[in-house]
Amino acid sequence: MRINLEPIGIIKKSGKNSEILIYSDFEQVIKNMVSRLGNVPIEGQDVLVVHKNRNADDGHQVQVTKTTMLNRVGNIIKVGKINGHDDSVIDVRLDGGAAHFHES
């Protein structure tokens, strides 16, 4: 069964890392993640990125990649490397749904 999903953004290469450009219609996704973190910095948080599967031979339409947020500027999230240049992004969320707190 194939499901039609509307992408909320796209993955782009950025040096050794990747950037996720969230389309302006879906900026609320980023705002929701930031609000869940409260005063905890966004940098260093683990996120799950659901994106188009490059390997269509395995029968899966999407894949989930766990990566780390490096920074955010507006609707662009810089993350660790994702093997998915120009792949459509279906969802981005904090890993485990909660912030990871680091003691100083």
C-alpha positions in Angstrom: 0.0 0.0 0.0 1.3 3.4 -0.9 0.5 6.5 1.2 0.7 10.0 -0.2 2.5 12.2 2.3 3.0 16.0 1.9 6.6 17.0 2.6 7.3 19.7 5.2 10.8 20.5 3.9 13.9 19.2 2.2 17.4 18.0 3.1 20.4 19.8 1.7 24.1 19.0 2.1 26.1 21.6 4.1 29.8 20.7 4.2 30.2 17.6 6.3 26.7 18.1 7.8 23.2 18.6 6.5 20.6 21.3 6.6 16.8 20.8 6.8 14.9 23.6 5.2 11.4 23.6 6.6 8.9 25.1 4.2 7.2 28.3 5.6 3.8 26.7 5.7 5.2 24.2 8.3 7.3 26.5 10.5 5.0 25.6 13.4 6.9 22.2 13.5 10.1 24.1 14.6 8.2 26.4 17.0 6.7 23.3 18.7 10.1 21.7 19.1 11.6 24.8 20.5 8.7 25.4 23.0 9.1 21.7 24.2 12.7 22.5 25.1 11.9 25.5 27.2 15.2 27.0 28.3 17.3 24.1 27.2 19.5 24.9 24.2 18.5 23.4 20.9 22.1 22.6 20.1 23.1 19.1 20.9 19.5 17.8 21.0 18.9 14.4 19.3 16.2 14.5 16.6 14.5 12.0 14.4 14.1 13.0 10.8 11.5 11.1 8.7 12.4 11.5 5.1 12.0 9.9 1.7 13.8 6.5 1.3 16.5 6.6 -1.3 16.5 2.8 -1.5 13.1 2.2 -3.0 14.1 -1.4 -3.7 13.4 -2.4 -0.1 9.7 -1.5 -0.3 9.8 1.2 2.3 8.6 4.7 1.2 10.3 6.5 4.1 13.2 6.1 6.4 14.0 7.5 9.9 17.4 9.0 10.6 18.6 9.9 14.1 20.9 12.9 14.2 22.0 15.8 16.4 20.9 19.4 16.0 23.8 21.7 15.6 21.9 25.0 15.3 18.9 26.7 14.0 18.4 29.9 12.0 14.8 30.7 11.3 13.3 27.8 9.4 16.7 26.1 8.7 17.9 23.4 11.1 21.6 22.4 10.8 22.1 18.8 11.8 24.7 16.1 11.6 25.2 14.3 8.3 22.0 12.7 6.8 22.3 10.4 3.8 19.5 12.0 1.9 20.5 15.1 -0.2 17.5 16.6 -1.8 15.2 14.1 -0.1 11.8 15.3 1.0 11.3 15.7 4.8 8.0 14.2 6.2 8.6 15.0 9.9 11.2 16.2 12.4 10.8 15.6 16.1 12.9 15.4 19.3 14.1 11.9 20.0 12.0 10.4 22.7 9.7 13.4 22.7 11.6 15.1 25.5 14.7 17.3 25.9 18.0 15.7 26.9 19.4 17.7 29.7 23.1 18.1 30.1 24.7 19.1 33.4 27.4 21.7 33.3 
